[in-house]
Amino acid sequence: MRGFVPTAYAVPAFATPAPAGPCYALAERSAAVGRRGSRGSATAAPVRRPAADSDSARMMELVERAQAGEADAFGRLYDQYSDTVYRYIYYRVGSKATAEDLTSETFLRALRRISTFTWQGRDFGAWLVTIARNLVADHFKSSRFRLEVTTGEMLDANEVARSPEDSVLEHLSNEALLQAVRRLNPQQQECVTLRFLQGLSVAETARVMGKNEGAIKTLQYRAVRTLARLLPDDAR
């Protein structure tokens, strides 16, 4: 990602994960150097790991350059750590598409917060994975994930005729539905996104959109009915 430009961030094309060792290779090497150094006696020089020291110094320099606003430096950090972050997320969520999205979001957040990173015995990759971990936690706590699970459980337990609303909720995270959402008018798109993808209540959605709760309920009803018509038969 040599031509990385912060203001024109693009989602990269990630390869299928094929881990070939620990995700924190750099962190482990750095920690090993610290441990060896602390064990040295007053008469014995500490064991040195030139390659690890060199890697650590190179990463530190790149971080400092990125903090100074150098886009190419952040691009090199991306090249160095993107696979590590992606593999971590992929193994947590089990979805390539979700892992790609969350990896992109991880680096966007890192870019915004790069000035807050300080060297305190922690590898830069560990800092990135901490960001990724928080994003994964948010993903699993999101209304989309909860709705996907709980709706499936409800439908399994109640074999009844389903309304169009039931079908829409059941397939909320499907790609077909997301494509259909994009065909709604702007207000309906925002309502569906806030209510179902962001998990806001009717009252919260009303405040965000500057409408009363009755208007939101009507907007939601019409949006869901429209989605039910737009979805292909095999996605209902």
N, C-alpha and C positions, 0 to 999 in steps of 0.2 A: 504494500500500500504506500508506495513511494510518493505518489502525487496527492496524498491526503490533504484536503482543504477543509478546515472546520466549517466554513459557511456553506459548503456544498457536500455535506456528508451523504454518502450513498451506502445502501445496504450491500455488503459484499456477498459474493457467491461462495459459500462455505462448502468444503468437501465433506463427504460422509465421514463421521468420526471414526478414527482407528487408533485409539490410544496406544502408545508404545512406551509407557513408563509413567512415573509420577508427574502430576501436573505442575508440581512446584520444584522442578529441577533446579532452577536458579536459587530459589529460596533455600533448598536443602544444602546446596553447595555453599552458600553464604553462611548458613548456620554451622556447617561443618568447620569452616574456617574459624569462626568465632570460638567454637568449642575447643579446637586444637590449640588456639592461642591462649585460652584461659588456663589450660593444663600445664603450660610451660613453667618450669621451675626458675629460680633466680639464676641458675648457672647454665640452663639449657635454653637455646633460642627456640621460639615457637615454630611449629611446623607450618610451612607456608604452602598455599595452593595458588600458584601464579595465575592459572587459567581462570579460577573462580574470582580471584581478586580483580583480574582484568575485566571479566564480565560485569562484576558489580560496579566498577569504576565507569565502564562504558554506559551502563544503564543509568547511573547517577547523572552522568553528563547529559544523556538524552532527556531525562526528566527535567533537569535544570534549563535546558534549551527550550523544551516544550513550555515550561512555566514562563519563559521569557517571550512566548508567543510565536515560536518557530514551528510552522505547520509541518515541515518535513520531519522534524524531530518526533512529533507526536505520531506521525505516520510510521516511523521506524519502531516506535513502541507498540503500535498496533500490530505491525508485522511480527514482532517478537512474541506478543502475548495473546493474540486473537484466538489461536488454536487452543491454548490452555483454557481460556474463558469459555469458548464454545463447548469444549468437551465437558467441562464442569456443568454447564447449564443443560446440555443434551442429556447427560446421565440423570439429571434431576427431573426433567420434564418429559423426556422420552419422545419428543416431537422435533423433527428437524426444523420445520418452519418456525415453531415457537422459539427454539434455541437460536435461530438466526436473528429473529426479532429482538430477543432479549440481549443477545451479544451486541447488536448495534446500539441498543439503548444503554448498555453498560459503558461503551466507549463514549457515547454522547455525554453521559453523566460525568465520566472521568474527565472529559475535555472541559466541561463547565467548572469542575472542582479541582483541576490540576494544581491550582495555586495553593490549595489547602494541604497537599501532600508534603509530609516531612519525613526525613530519613531517621527512623527510630528503631533500627534493627529489624525492620520489616521490609521484605522485598516488594517492589512495585507491583509485581504480579499478584501478591497476596492482597494488596489494596484493591486491585481490580476485581478479584474474586469476591472480596467482601461486598463490593457494589453489586456484583452479579447475584450473590446470595440473597441480598435484600430484595432484588427484583424478582427472583424466583419465589421468595416468600410472599411477595405482593401478588404474584401470579396465582399462587395456590389459595390465597385468601380472597381473590377477586370474585365478584358476583358471577362472572362468566363461568368460572370453575365450579363454584357452589351450585349454580343453577343447573349446570350440565349434569352434576352428580345427583342432586336432590330431585330434579325433575324425572330423571331416569328411574329412580327408586319409586317415586310416586306412581309413575305409569305402570311399572311392573306390579305394584301392589293393588292397583285398581284397574282392572280390565274393563274399561268403559269406553263408550264412544267419545272420541276426542274432538274438541272444538278446534278451529283454525289457530286460536291463541295457544292452545296446548302444543300443537305441532310446531309452531314457531319457537316457543320456549325450549322445546326438547332439542331442536337443532340449531340453537342460537349460535354455537361456536363453529358451525359448519361453514366451509368456504362459500357454498352456494348461497347461504343466507347473507353472508357479508357482502357478496356481490349484489344481492337483492337490496340490501340496505342502501347501497350507493345509488339505487334508482329511485329512492324516495325523494320527496322535496326536502329542501334544507332543514326546515323546522322538524319534520318527521324524523329525519336522520339524527338530528341533535337529541330529540326526545328519546329515541330508541337507544342511542349510545349512552346517554346519561342514566336512563332508567335500568337498562339491562346489562350493558357492558361495564359501566362504571359503578353500578349498584346504588345509585342515589334514590332516595325516597321520592314520592310524589311531591311532597312539600319542598324538599331540597331542589328537585328539578325545576319546580315553579320559581323558586328564588333565582336560580341560575339563568333561566330563560326569561325572567321578568313577566311571568304570567300567573294567574290564579290557579289553584289546584284543580278546579273544575275544567279549565281549559287544557291543562296537562292531561287529565284523564281522557278527555275527548280526543286530543291529539294522539295519545298513546293508542287508544282503541282503533282509530282510523289507520294509524301506521301499521299496527299488527295485522289488521284485516287486509291491508294492501300487501304486506309481506306474504301472507298466506296465499294470495293470488299469484304473486310473482315467483314463488318458489317452484322449481320443477317437481313433477310428481314424485320422483324417487327421493326427494329431500323433505317430503312432508311426513 
